[in-house]
């Protein structure tokens, strides 16, 4: 190759690299420190409360108690979305979560009001604790940027995954038929919501 062609080729390569670099800069996802993030703070507060739960080792009672706290965390996050978010789609999802999970909390409360431990299953308790730890670690690995709508969708995916995991464990180890029906419903509805959040994030992450 002649020197002139080499120079032209190098110039073209530099121009191409610069253009790619500019595109990469435009497509970069900003990150906010977790300790400064409002949604993550609510997630951590929920997990801290769940760790203080009084354990009976009865799968039905412990599941209802833990899922109640888990739902309260989702409601807190949804209320922040309603207050500070800007996406009409995410606000609608937040209101739907509040409506559904408040109703489910009332059902858990009704069950817990008269429930007495009848079985002891330490394996269920240990699996629930392991699931909580996984949720905490996975949440702390998420990219959050201070955009309320995006952070709500991002963390609610992990929140819902944790709920469906707990519900699956209850279906295997729980005994109460009413709670099992709720567990099946939670799995079905929250898996649909996970897919909706994923679709929205793919379309809106860099906006």
C-alpha beads as a LAMMPS data file, in Angstrom:
LAMMPS data file: protein, C-alpha beads

207 atoms
206 bonds

1 atom types
1 bond types

-500.0 500.0 xlo xhi
-500.0 500.0 ylo yhi
-500.0 500.0 zlo zhi

Masses

1 110.0

Atoms # bond

1 1 1 0.000 0.000 0.000
2 1 1 1.317 3.461 -0.905
3 1 1 1.952 5.935 1.939
4 1 1 -0.846 8.215 0.686
5 1 1 -3.369 5.381 0.921
6 1 1 -2.080 4.465 4.358
7 1 1 -2.649 8.034 5.559
8 1 1 -6.128 8.162 4.059
9 1 1 -6.980 4.802 5.592
10 1 1 -5.746 5.903 9.013
11 1 1 -7.758 9.110 8.769
12 1 1 -10.893 7.160 7.892
13 1 1 -10.322 4.777 10.804
14 1 1 -9.895 7.662 13.237
15 1 1 -13.057 9.341 11.930
16 1 1 -15.007 6.073 12.262
17 1 1 -13.700 5.485 15.798
18 1 1 -14.632 9.025 16.818
19 1 1 -18.151 8.609 15.431
20 1 1 -18.552 5.313 17.299
21 1 1 -17.262 6.955 20.449
22 1 1 -19.816 9.754 20.082
23 1 1 -22.591 7.192 19.611
24 1 1 -21.412 5.277 22.663
25 1 1 -21.478 8.489 24.718
26 1 1 -25.035 9.147 23.586
27 1 1 -26.090 5.615 24.500
28 1 1 -24.394 5.449 27.888
29 1 1 -26.628 4.662 30.853
30 1 1 -26.103 6.989 33.784
31 1 1 -25.712 5.480 37.244
32 1 1 -26.683 6.838 40.645
33 1 1 -25.146 5.653 43.909
34 1 1 -27.522 3.241 45.624
35 1 1 -27.333 5.099 48.939
36 1 1 -28.639 8.219 47.159
37 1 1 -31.465 6.506 45.298
38 1 1 -35.042 6.860 46.580
39 1 1 -36.376 3.584 45.168
40 1 1 -33.402 1.604 46.446
41 1 1 -33.836 3.146 49.893
42 1 1 -37.405 1.836 50.006
43 1 1 -36.209 -1.596 48.860
44 1 1 -33.610 -1.703 51.630
45 1 1 -36.121 -0.591 54.257
46 1 1 -38.444 -3.429 53.216
47 1 1 -35.663 -6.006 53.425
48 1 1 -34.577 -4.729 56.845
49 1 1 -38.142 -5.106 58.129
50 1 1 -38.471 -8.615 56.716
51 1 1 -35.336 -9.656 58.584
52 1 1 -37.008 -8.674 61.873
53 1 1 -40.095 -10.826 61.243
54 1 1 -41.106 -13.164 64.043
55 1 1 -40.671 -16.694 62.711
56 1 1 -42.978 -19.575 63.643
57 1 1 -41.533 -22.135 61.181
58 1 1 -45.101 -22.860 60.052
59 1 1 -44.889 -22.405 56.231
60 1 1 -48.375 -20.917 55.866
61 1 1 -48.012 -18.380 58.671
62 1 1 -44.456 -17.360 57.816
63 1 1 -45.304 -17.079 54.129
64 1 1 -48.330 -14.871 54.811
65 1 1 -46.348 -12.672 57.212
66 1 1 -43.392 -12.278 54.887
67 1 1 -45.465 -11.730 51.758
68 1 1 -47.473 -9.087 53.601
69 1 1 -44.251 -7.152 54.307
70 1 1 -43.108 -7.756 50.754
71 1 1 -46.358 -6.295 49.417
72 1 1 -46.023 -3.256 51.677
73 1 1 -42.599 -2.608 50.149
74 1 1 -44.095 -2.759 46.652
75 1 1 -46.835 -0.323 47.671
76 1 1 -44.274 2.129 49.080
77 1 1 -42.345 2.017 45.803
78 1 1 -45.539 2.408 43.778
79 1 1 -46.595 5.423 45.854
80 1 1 -43.229 7.066 45.154
81 1 1 -43.790 6.430 41.443
82 1 1 -47.215 8.083 41.634
83 1 1 -45.765 11.045 43.511
84 1 1 -42.575 11.660 41.529
85 1 1 -42.712 9.670 38.282
86 1 1 -43.518 11.190 34.903
87 1 1 -44.478 8.186 32.761
88 1 1 -48.227 7.731 32.475
89 1 1 -47.650 4.035 31.747
90 1 1 -45.551 3.508 34.880
91 1 1 -48.009 5.500 36.966
92 1 1 -50.815 3.242 35.755
93 1 1 -48.729 0.172 36.656
94 1 1 -48.046 1.655 40.077
95 1 1 -51.735 2.245 40.771
96 1 1 -52.582 -1.281 39.631
97 1 1 -49.955 -2.693 42.017
98 1 1 -51.347 -0.657 44.918
99 1 1 -54.915 -1.769 44.238
100 1 1 -54.041 -5.456 43.845
101 1 1 -51.601 -5.740 46.709
102 1 1 -53.713 -3.823 49.221
103 1 1 -56.464 -6.348 48.540
104 1 1 -54.041 -9.235 49.003
105 1 1 -52.692 -7.731 52.233
106 1 1 -56.260 -7.695 53.583
107 1 1 -56.531 -11.405 52.725
108 1 1 -53.221 -12.159 54.445
109 1 1 -54.378 -10.194 57.505
110 1 1 -57.607 -12.171 57.601
111 1 1 -55.676 -15.437 57.515
112 1 1 -53.130 -14.351 60.135
113 1 1 -55.806 -13.090 62.554
114 1 1 -56.874 -16.657 63.362
115 1 1 -53.879 -18.732 62.292
116 1 1 -52.018 -20.902 64.769
117 1 1 -48.835 -22.868 64.012
118 1 1 -49.643 -26.488 63.201
119 1 1 -46.399 -27.637 61.594
120 1 1 -42.712 -26.799 61.854
121 1 1 -40.675 -26.804 58.681
122 1 1 -37.205 -25.370 59.145
123 1 1 -36.365 -26.120 55.517
124 1 1 -39.070 -23.705 54.355
125 1 1 -37.743 -21.008 56.676
126 1 1 -34.177 -21.457 55.436
127 1 1 -35.264 -21.343 51.796
128 1 1 -37.237 -18.150 52.448
129 1 1 -34.193 -16.543 54.078
130 1 1 -31.992 -17.612 51.174
131 1 1 -34.528 -16.103 48.774
132 1 1 -34.473 -12.812 50.662
133 1 1 -30.680 -12.724 50.510
134 1 1 -30.733 -13.381 46.766
135 1 1 -33.235 -10.580 46.242
136 1 1 -31.076 -8.191 48.226
137 1 1 -27.904 -9.053 46.318
138 1 1 -29.605 -8.982 42.927
139 1 1 -31.223 -5.632 43.690
140 1 1 -27.843 -4.205 44.677
141 1 1 -26.457 -5.293 41.300
142 1 1 -29.054 -3.329 39.327
143 1 1 -28.207 -0.160 37.407
144 1 1 -30.256 2.707 38.804
145 1 1 -29.956 6.291 37.635
146 1 1 -32.267 8.491 39.709
147 1 1 -34.987 8.478 37.057
148 1 1 -38.017 7.465 39.138
149 1 1 -39.845 5.741 36.280
150 1 1 -36.832 3.683 35.208
151 1 1 -35.773 2.837 38.754
152 1 1 -39.318 1.781 39.605
153 1 1 -39.453 -0.590 36.632
154 1 1 -35.940 -1.923 37.245
155 1 1 -36.389 -2.690 40.924
156 1 1 -39.972 -3.891 40.609
157 1 1 -38.748 -6.619 38.255
158 1 1 -36.470 -7.960 40.998
159 1 1 -39.168 -7.409 43.614
160 1 1 -41.679 -9.439 41.598
161 1 1 -39.150 -12.186 40.889
162 1 1 -38.656 -12.570 44.632
163 1 1 -42.420 -12.713 45.219
164 1 1 -42.929 -15.400 42.587
165 1 1 -40.064 -17.421 44.066
166 1 1 -41.647 -17.277 47.527
167 1 1 -45.023 -18.211 46.077
168 1 1 -43.491 -21.199 44.289
169 1 1 -41.951 -22.416 47.537
170 1 1 -45.292 -22.041 49.300
171 1 1 -47.044 -24.111 46.651
172 1 1 -44.584 -26.923 47.385
173 1 1 -44.427 -26.702 51.182
174 1 1 -47.583 -24.873 52.295
175 1 1 -50.851 -26.547 53.284
176 1 1 -53.593 -23.919 53.380
177 1 1 -55.714 -24.179 50.217
178 1 1 -56.723 -20.509 50.245
179 1 1 -53.133 -19.327 50.494
180 1 1 -52.085 -21.723 47.752
181 1 1 -54.717 -20.218 45.485
182 1 1 -53.285 -16.771 46.230
183 1 1 -49.768 -18.045 45.521
184 1 1 -50.801 -19.321 42.095
185 1 1 -52.464 -15.997 41.312
186 1 1 -49.391 -14.025 42.458
187 1 1 -47.130 -16.090 40.204
188 1 1 -49.349 -15.614 37.162
189 1 1 -50.025 -11.893 37.602
190 1 1 -46.535 -10.831 38.630
191 1 1 -44.851 -12.768 35.822
192 1 1 -47.035 -10.792 33.409
193 1 1 -46.015 -7.551 35.102
194 1 1 -42.333 -8.525 34.923
195 1 1 -42.682 -8.929 31.154
196 1 1 -44.421 -5.530 30.911
197 1 1 -41.670 -3.801 32.914
198 1 1 -38.963 -5.438 30.788
199 1 1 -40.634 -4.333 27.557
200 1 1 -41.015 -0.762 28.840
201 1 1 -37.388 -0.571 29.985
202 1 1 -36.068 -1.825 26.650
203 1 1 -37.991 0.957 24.929
204 1 1 -37.214 3.732 27.408
205 1 1 -33.886 3.050 29.136
206 1 1 -31.883 5.683 27.247
207 1 1 -34.575 8.332 26.973

Bonds

1 1 1 2
2 1 2 3
3 1 3 4
4 1 4 5
5 1 5 6
6 1 6 7
7 1 7 8
8 1 8 9
9 1 9 10
10 1 10 11
11 1 11 12
12 1 12 13
13 1 13 14
14 1 14 15
15 1 15 16
16 1 16 17
17 1 17 18
18 1 18 19
19 1 19 20
20 1 20 21
21 1 21 22
22 1 22 23
23 1 23 24
24 1 24 25
25 1 25 26
26 1 26 27
27 1 27 28
28 1 28 29
29 1 29 30
30 1 30 31
31 1 31 32
32 1 32 33
33 1 33 34
34 1 34 35
35 1 35 36
36 1 36 37
37 1 37 38
38 1 38 39
39 1 39 40
40 1 40 41
41 1 41 42
42 1 42 43
43 1 43 44
44 1 44 45
45 1 45 46
46 1 46 47
47 1 47 48
48 1 48 49
49 1 49 50
50 1 50 51
51 1 51 52
52 1 52 53
53 1 53 54
54 1 54 55
55 1 55 56
56 1 56 57
57 1 57 58
58 1 58 59
59 1 59 60
60 1 60 61
61 1 61 62
62 1 62 63
63 1 63 64
64 1 64 65
65 1 65 66
66 1 66 67
67 1 67 68
68 1 68 69
69 1 69 70
70 1 70 71
71 1 71 72
72 1 72 73
73 1 73 74
74 1 74 75
75 1 75 76
76 1 76 77
77 1 77 78
78 1 78 79
79 1 79 80
80 1 80 81
81 1 81 82
82 1 82 83
83 1 83 84
84 1 84 85
85 1 85 86
86 1 86 87
87 1 87 88
88 1 88 89
89 1 89 90
90 1 90 91
91 1 91 92
92 1 92 93
93 1 93 94
94 1 94 95
95 1 95 96
96 1 96 97
97 1 97 98
98 1 98 99
99 1 99 100
100 1 100 101
101 1 101 102
102 1 102 103
103 1 103 104
104 1 104 105
105 1 105 106
106 1 106 107
107 1 107 108
108 1 108 109
109 1 109 110
110 1 110 111
111 1 111 112
112 1 112 113
113 1 113 114
114 1 114 115
115 1 115 116
116 1 116 117
117 1 117 118
118 1 118 119
119 1 119 120
120 1 120 121
121 1 121 122
122 1 122 123
123 1 123 124
124 1 124 125
125 1 125 126
126 1 126 127
127 1 127 128
128 1 128 129
129 1 129 130
130 1 130 131
131 1 131 132
132 1 132 133
133 1 133 134
134 1 134 135
135 1 135 136
136 1 136 137
137 1 137 138
138 1 138 139
139 1 139 140
140 1 140 141
141 1 141 142
142 1 142 143
143 1 143 144
144 1 144 145
145 1 145 146
146 1 146 147
147 1 147 148
148 1 148 149
149 1 149 150
150 1 150 151
151 1 151 152
152 1 152 153
153 1 153 154
154 1 154 155
155 1 155 156
156 1 156 157
157 1 157 158
158 1 158 159
159 1 159 160
160 1 160 161
161 1 161 162
162 1 162 163
163 1 163 164
164 1 164 165
165 1 165 166
166 1 166 167
167 1 167 168
168 1 168 169
169 1 169 170
170 1 170 171
171 1 171 172
172 1 172 173
173 1 173 174
174 1 174 175
175 1 175 176
176 1 176 177
177 1 177 178
178 1 178 179
179 1 179 180
180 1 180 181
181 1 181 182
182 1 182 183
183 1 183 184
184 1 184 185
185 1 185 186
186 1 186 187
187 1 187 188
188 1 188 189
189 1 189 190
190 1 190 191
191 1 191 192
192 1 192 193
193 1 193 194
194 1 194 195
195 1 195 196
196 1 196 197
197 1 197 198
198 1 198 199
199 1 199 200
200 1 200 201
201 1 201 202
202 1 202 203
203 1 203 204
204 1 204 205
205 1 205 206
206 1 206 207
